[in-house]
Amino acid sequence: MNKAITDGLVLMPPAFAGGLDVWSSEDGTPGSATYASSGNAAVVPADQDFGGCLELLKTDTVQKLRYTGETPILPGCYLRVRARVKAVLGNLPSVRIAGWAGGAGGAPVGGVVSTGPSTALTTYGEIVEVSAIIATGTRTGVDMAWGSAALYGHFGLDLTGATGGVVRIDDIVDRGHHRGVPARSDGLGRRTRLPRHR
């Protein structure tokens, strides 16, 4: 990852197609279990909407998905994490961006908001996009203000609600902005329902 503070900086975690050994079912911290040997996750190479994506069976009340890499949280930089998800089978969960805040020496930063706004999946095959903005400071538009003690995060998403549903998740995107809280008028709002591929 390039750690330069640049407007529009892309801090991209690897695509799911590269392997699930860097995608955790816990907080993403060292030693966390990954989906590499899990029986409830698989890479789908050619989804009609997403291309390569992750198919995940929800087996926990809160089904976590976290990148095990350390995404830097830089003063003055606003990080937007977004994901596109669709339900394909079974119970319909809700989805939200989530993260684990890390400080000096790998210590967790306590007392901070660790999840973004939640959106319910209501229709099979409908693509729903969720996003959240993370920064060190509190400001209008920031969903997760972590303070100056936060140096990095392990980001991904949560599926909440009833177990037993199957969803597909497009590759997760992290993008940094230096000039201010990124506008939501560019189609990357907190809750956006996108048309299905025809």
Rosetta blueprint (number, residue, H / E / L):
1 M L
2 N L
3 K L
4 A L
5 I L
6 T L
7 D L
8 G L
9 L E
10 V E
11 L L
12 M L
13 P L
14 P L
15 A L
16 F H
17 A H
18 G H
19 G L
20 L L
21 D L
22 V L
23 W E
24 S E
25 S L
26 E L
27 D L
28 G L
29 T L
30 P L
31 G L
32 S L
33 A L
34 T E
35 Y H
36 A H
37 S H
38 S L
39 G L
40 N L
41 A E
42 A E
43 V E
44 V E
45 P E
46 A E
47 D E
48 Q L
49 D L
50 F L
51 G E
52 G E
53 C E
54 L E
55 E E
56 L E
57 L E
58 K L
59 T L
60 D L
61 T L
62 V E
63 Q E
64 K E
65 L E
66 R E
67 Y E
68 T L
69 G L
70 E L
71 T E
72 P E
73 I L
74 L L
75 P L
76 G L
77 C L
78 Y E
79 L E
80 R E
81 V E
82 R E
83 A E
84 R E
85 V E
86 K E
87 A E
88 V E
89 L E
90 G L
91 N L
92 L L
93 P L
94 S E
95 V E
96 R E
97 I E
98 A E
99 G E
100 W E
101 A E
102 G E
103 G L
104 A H
105 G H
106 G H
107 A L
108 P E
109 V L
110 G L
111 G L
112 V L
113 V L
114 S L
115 T E
116 G L
117 P L
118 S L
119 T E
120 A E
121 L L
122 T L
123 T L
124 Y E
125 G L
126 E L
127 I E
128 V E
129 E E
130 V E
131 S E
132 A E
133 I E
134 I E
135 A E
136 T L
137 G L
138 T L
139 R L
140 T L
141 G L
142 V L
143 D L
144 M E
145 A E
146 W L
147 G L
148 S L
149 A L
150 A L
151 L L
152 Y E
153 G E
154 H E
155 F E
156 G E
157 L E
158 D E
159 L E
160 T E
161 G L
162 A L
163 T L
164 G L
165 G L
166 V E
167 V E
168 R E
169 I E
170 D L
171 D L
172 I L
173 V E
174 D E
175 R E
176 G E
177 H E
178 H L
179 R L
180 G L
181 V L
182 P L
183 A L
184 R L
185 S L
186 D L
187 G L
188 L L
189 G L
190 R L
191 R E
192 T E
193 R E
194 L E
195 P L
196 R L
197 H L
198 R L
